[in-house]
Amino acid sequence: MTTTVIFLLIFAFILFFLELFAPGGILGLLGVISLVGSSIMAYETLGILGSAAILLGGLLLGLALFFIEIKLLKVSPFRKDFQHADRQTAKTNPVGRPELVGQQGVALTTMAPSGKVNVENEVFEAASNGGLIKKNTTVKVVRSEHLKLIVKEI
């Protein structure tokens, strides 16, 4: 019985270790189940205190190993396999910019009542203040609201 408890504890730690290399939670969950199983089996020989000590000690040791692995992985040559080094940047045109009010632009699409406009060489979502505005018409920014510029035909 004692060898089974020790085997399940070691098996739980191996599963915790493998969870780092195959993330998803399944191996970690199996490790917790193995740890709880070893704690239940230890109850017969060690009683409630021994069982609780194995469970609590196993969880604390598992967490400690996890954080040690994370620290060591930062300086490990295997880091590039686990850490995405590429950075992606996205340029968004901020909307609701008060400095655009009064500026002129060009309707890039037919606005009935919304579409796209080019103001100061930037493309914005826009809505017409007074009906249909045809494509390539010169417009003036009347105001900016949340995610759109409000424009009128000049």
KOLTIGU-170074 format. One record per residue: x, y, z of N, C-alpha, C in turn; residue number from 1. Coordinates in steps of 0.02 Angstrom, whole numbers, padded with zeros to 5 digits, m for minus. Layout:
! KOLTIGU-170074
n_east n_north n_up ca_east ca_north ca_up c_east c_north c_up n
X Y Z X Y Z X Y Z NUM .
...
This chain:
! KOLTIGU-170074
n_east n_north n_up ca_east ca_north ca_up c_east c_north c_up n
00041 m00060 00000 00000 00000 00000 00043 00063 00000 1 .
00097 00062 00040 00140 00121 00044 00175 00134 m00022 2 .
00195 00080 m00057 00227 00090 m00122 00179 00119 m00173 3 .
00115 00101 m00168 00065 00129 m00214 00057 00203 m00201 4 .
00056 00223 m00137 00050 00294 m00119 00110 00333 m00147 5 .
00170 00306 m00138 00230 00339 m00163 00229 00342 m00239 6 .
00209 00287 m00271 00204 00286 m00344 00156 00339 m00370 7 .
00097 00345 m00338 00048 00394 m00360 00073 00466 m00349 8 .
00111 00477 m00295 00139 00543 m00283 00190 00561 m00338 9 .
00234 00514 m00352 00285 00526 m00405 00250 00536 m00472 10 .
00200 00495 m00486 00163 00500 m00549 00128 00569 m00554 11 .
00101 00593 m00498 00069 00659 m00498 00119 00714 m00515 12 .
00180 00710 m00486 00230 00761 m00500 00255 00758 m00572 13 .
00260 00697 m00599 00279 00690 m00670 00226 00721 m00714 14 .
00162 00710 m00698 00108 00740 m00737 00108 00816 m00731 15 .
00122 00843 m00671 00127 00915 m00663 00183 00943 m00706 16 .
00240 00907 m00708 00297 00928 m00748 00279 00927 m00823 17 .
00246 00875 m00845 00228 00868 m00916 00176 00920 m00937 18 .
00137 00943 m00890 00086 00993 m00905 00117 01057 m00933 19 .
00178 01072 m00912 00212 01132 m00936 00228 01125 m01011 20 .
00243 01065 m01034 00262 01055 m01103 00202 01041 m01148 21 .
00147 01020 m01119 00086 01007 m01158 00028 01041 m01122 22 .
00025 01108 m01125 m00026 01144 m01088 m00096 01127 m01113 23 .
m00144 01135 m01071 m00213 01121 m01088 m00253 01100 m01027 24 .
m00218 01080 m00975 m00253 01064 m00913 m00265 00991 m00901 25 .
m00263 00950 m00953 m00280 00878 m00944 m00228 00844 m00900 26 .
m00164 00854 m00915 m00112 00821 m00876 m00112 00847 m00804 27 .
m00122 00911 m00796 m00126 00939 m00729 m00184 00911 m00689 28 .
m00242 00903 m00723 m00300 00873 m00690 m00287 00801 m00671 29 .
m00255 00763 m00715 m00238 00694 m00699 m00188 00692 m00641 30 .
m00142 00741 m00638 m00095 00745 m00583 m00131 00757 m00517 31 .
m00180 00802 m00518 m00219 00815 m00457 m00258 00753 m00436 32 .
m00287 00718 m00484 m00324 00656 m00469 m00276 00604 m00439 33 .
m00216 00598 m00466 m00167 00552 m00439 m00147 00572 m00368 34 .
m00139 00636 m00357 m00121 00660 m00291 m00176 00647 m00240 35 .
m00238 00660 m00260 m00295 00646 m00215 m00301 00571 m00203 36 .
m00289 00531 m00255 m00291 00458 m00246 m00239 00433 m00197 37 .
m00179 00461 m00201 m00127 00441 m00154 m00144 00463 m00083 38 .
m00177 00521 m00077 m00198 00544 m00011 m00252 00499 00018 39 .
m00299 00477 m00023 m00351 00432 00000 m00322 00365 00021 40 .
m00275 00340 m00018 m00243 00276 m00001 m00201 00281 00063 41 .
m00171 00339 00073 m00130 00349 00133 m00173 00353 00195 42 .
m00237 00367 00189 m00282 00373 00247 m00285 00307 00286 43 .
m00283 00251 00250 m00288 00186 00283 m00230 00173 00330 44 .
m00170 00194 00310 m00111 00179 00351 m00090 00238 00395 45 .
m00100 00299 00372 m00075 00357 00408 m00129 00397 00444 46 .
m00192 00383 00430 m00246 00419 00462 m00260 00485 00427 47 .
m00304 00524 00458 m00326 00587 00427 m00270 00639 00423 48 .
m00228 00643 00475 m00174 00692 00474 m00122 00675 00421 49 .
m00105 00613 00415 m00056 00592 00364 m00083 00602 00294 50 .
m00147 00587 00286 m00179 00596 00220 m00182 00670 00202 51 .
m00202 00711 00249 m00205 00783 00236 m00135 00812 00223 52 .
m00085 00787 00260 m00017 00811 00251 00008 00794 00181 53 .
m00007 00734 00157 00014 00714 00090 m00021 00758 00037 54 .
m00085 00769 00047 m00122 00809 m00002 m00097 00881 m00002 55 .
m00092 00912 00056 m00070 00982 00060 00003 00988 00039 56 .
00045 00944 00063 00116 00946 00044 00126 00935 m00031 57 .
00087 00889 m00059 00092 00876 m00131 00070 00936 m00172 58 .
00016 00969 m00151 m00007 01028 m00187 00043 01085 m00182 59 .
00070 01095 m00122 00120 01148 m00114 00184 01134 m00152 60 .
00206 01071 m00150 00266 01053 m00188 00254 01058 m00263 61 .
00194 01039 m00285 00177 01045 m00356 00177 01117 m00378 62 .
00149 01162 m00338 00151 01234 m00355 00222 01261 m00355 63 .
00261 01241 m00306 00331 01263 m00302 00369 01240 m00364 64 .
00360 01177 m00384 00393 01152 m00444 00372 01190 m00506 65 .
00309 01207 m00509 00283 01244 m00566 00318 01312 m00572 66 .
00322 01349 m00516 00354 01414 m00519 00429 01410 m00531 67 .
00461 01357 m00505 00532 01347 m00519 00542 01334 m00594 68 .
00498 01292 m00623 00503 01278 m00694 00494 01341 m00736 69 .
00447 01383 m00717 00436 01445 m00754 00498 01490 m00750 70 .
00528 01495 m00691 00589 01536 m00683 00646 01507 m00724 71 .
00655 01441 m00722 00709 01410 m00759 00698 01412 m00834 72 .
00636 01410 m00855 00620 01412 m00926 00639 01479 m00957 73 .
00638 01532 m00918 00656 01598 m00945 00729 01601 m00967 74 .
00773 01562 m00936 00843 01563 m00954 00864 01500 m00991 75 .
00818 01457 m01004 00831 01394 m01037 00840 01402 m01112 76 .
00882 01361 m01143 00887 01364 m01216 00823 01341 m01251 77 .
00778 01309 m01214 00713 01287 m01242 00661 01343 m01241 78 .
00680 01401 m01215 00633 01456 m01207 00598 01474 m01273 79 .
00637 01474 m01326 00608 01494 m01391 00553 01446 m01414 80 .
00553 01385 m01388 00501 01338 m01406 00435 01352 m01368 81 .
00439 01388 m01313 00381 01400 m01272 00358 01472 m01270 82 .
00401 01516 m01293 00385 01587 m01289 00382 01616 m01359 83 .
00327 01648 m01374 00318 01679 m01439 00356 01745 m01440 84 .
00408 01749 m01481 00451 01809 m01480 00427 01863 m01528 85 .
00387 01845 m01577 00364 01895 m01626 00314 01942 m01593 86 .
00319 02004 m01612 00273 02054 m01588 00230 02077 m01646 87 .
00167 02084 m01634 00121 02108 m01685 00096 02176 m01663 88 .
00099 02223 m01709 00074 02289 m01694 00018 02305 m01742 89 .
m00028 02341 m01719 m00084 02362 m01761 m00092 02437 m01754 90 .
m00100 02470 m01810 m00111 02542 m01809 m00185 02554 m01820 91 .
m00215 02585 m01773 m00285 02602 m01780 m00291 02678 m01786 92 .
m00338 02698 m01824 m00352 02769 m01829 m00399 02789 m01773 93 .
m00375 02828 m01726 m00419 02846 m01671 m00477 02887 m01697 94 .
m00535 02874 m01670 m00594 02912 m01689 m00617 02952 m01629 95 .
m00661 02998 m01642 m00682 03042 m01589 m00630 03095 m01574 96 .
m00590 03112 m01625 m00538 03161 m01615 m00566 03231 m01627 97 .
m00568 03272 m01577 m00598 03339 m01584 m00559 03384 m01631 98 .
m00495 03372 m01641 m00456 03416 m01686 m00476 03408 m01759 99 .
m00515 03357 m01776 m00537 03347 m01845 m00599 03388 m01861 100 .
m00634 03413 m01810 m00695 03453 m01822 m00675 03516 m01861 101 .
m00710 03528 m01917 m00695 03584 m01959 m00650 03568 m02018 102 .
m00617 03510 m02015 m00572 03490 m02069 m00612 03465 m02129 103 .
m00581 03471 m02188 m00613 03446 m02248 m00583 03379 m02267 104 .
m00624 03339 m02302 m00601 03275 m02325 m00639 03254 m02387 105 .
m00630 03191 m02408 m00662 03165 m02467 m00699 03101 m02449 106 .
m00760 03094 m02472 m00798 03033 m02462 m00769 02978 m02505 107 .
m00746 02924 m02475 m00716 02869 m02512 m00769 02820 m02537 108 .
m00827 02821 m02506 m00883 02778 m02526 m00946 02821 m02529 109 .
m00996 02796 m02562 m01061 02830 m02560 m01088 02823 m02489 110 .
m01107 02879 m02460 m01129 02878 m02391 m01205 02884 m02389 111 .
m01237 02829 m02370 m01310 02828 m02368 m01335 02794 m02305 112 .
m01329 02818 m02247 m01296 02880 m02227 m01225 02870 m02203 113 .
m01199 02808 m02200 m01131 02800 m02174 m01085 02771 m02226 114 .
m01021 02780 m02215 m00970 02755 m02260 m00902 02773 m02233 115 .
m00855 02782 m02280 m00786 02798 m02260 m00766 02865 m02291 116 .
m00727 02902 m02252 m00700 02966 m02277 m00625 02968 m02265 117 .
m00592 03009 m02306 m00521 03021 m02298 m00513 03093 m02273 118 .
m00487 03100 m02213 m00475 03165 m02184 m00402 03166 m02162 119 .
m00364 03216 m02186 m00293 03222 m02170 m00255 03157 m02184 120 .
m00269 03127 m02242 m00235 03066 m02265 m00246 03006 m02218 121 .
m00301 03006 m02181 m00319 02949 m02139 m00391 02929 m02156 122 .
m00405 02865 m02154 m00472 02840 m02170 m00511 02830 m02105 123 .
m00572 02856 m02105 m00615 02852 m02046 m00684 02827 m02066 124 .
m00718 02795 m02019 m00789 02780 m02026 m00826 02846 m02016 125 .
m00877 02857 m02056 m00912 02921 m02050 m00986 02911 m02065 126 .
m01026 02960 m02043 m01097 02961 m02057 m01115 03030 m02084 127 .
m01162 03031 m02130 m01184 03094 m02160 m01231 03130 m02112 128 .
m01224 03196 m02110 m01267 03237 m02068 m01334 03251 m02100 129 .
m01337 03244 m02166 m01400 03263 m02199 m01414 03224 m02262 130 .
m01415 03159 m02260 m01435 03120 m02318 m01378 03092 m02358 131 .
m01391 03077 m02421 m01345 03044 m02465 m01287 03089 m02485 132 .
m01227 03063 m02480 m01167 03097 m02505 m01133 03048 m02553 133 .
m01122 03071 m02615 m01092 03028 m02665 m01017 03021 m02655 134 .
m00991 02966 m02682 m00919 02951 m02679 m00880 03008 m02712 135 .
m00821 03023 m02684 m00774 03075 m02708 m00800 03146 m02698 136 .
m00851 03155 m02657 m00877 03221 m02641 m00836 03250 m02583 137 .
m00822 03315 m02586 m00787 03348 m02531 m00835 03356 m02472 138 .
m00811 03338 m02414 m00853 03342 m02353 m00816 03381 m02300 139 .
m00854 03403 m02250 m00826 03439 m02193 m00847 03403 m02130 140 .
m00800 03394 m02083 m00815 03360 m02020 m00853 03409 m01975 141 .
m00914 03389 m01956 m00956 03430 m01913 m00942 03415 m01840 142 .
m00936 03352 m01824 m00921 03331 m01755 m00896 03259 m01756 143 .
m00870 03237 m01699 m00849 03168 m01693 m00887 03137 m01635 144 .
m00915 03079 m01648 m00954 03043 m01598 m00927 02973 m01591 145 .
m00908 02955 m01532 m00886 02887 m01515 m00843 02856 m01569 146 .
m00873 02816 m01612 m00834 02779 m01661 m00841 02806 m01732 147 .
m00871 02864 m01742 m00881 02891 m01808 m00871 02966 m01810 148 .
m00853 02989 m01870 m00853 03061 m01883 m00920 03078 m01916 149 .
m00949 03133 m01898 m01010 03157 m01930 m00989 03211 m01979 150 .
m01009 03202 m02043 m00987 03248 m02096 m01047 03275 m02134 151 .
m01034 03331 m02170 m01085 03358 m02214 m01053 03376 m02280 152 .
m01093 03376 m02332 m01068 03392 m02399 m01055 03466 m02404 153 .
m01001 03484 m02438 m00985 03555 m02447 m01008 03576 m02517 154 .
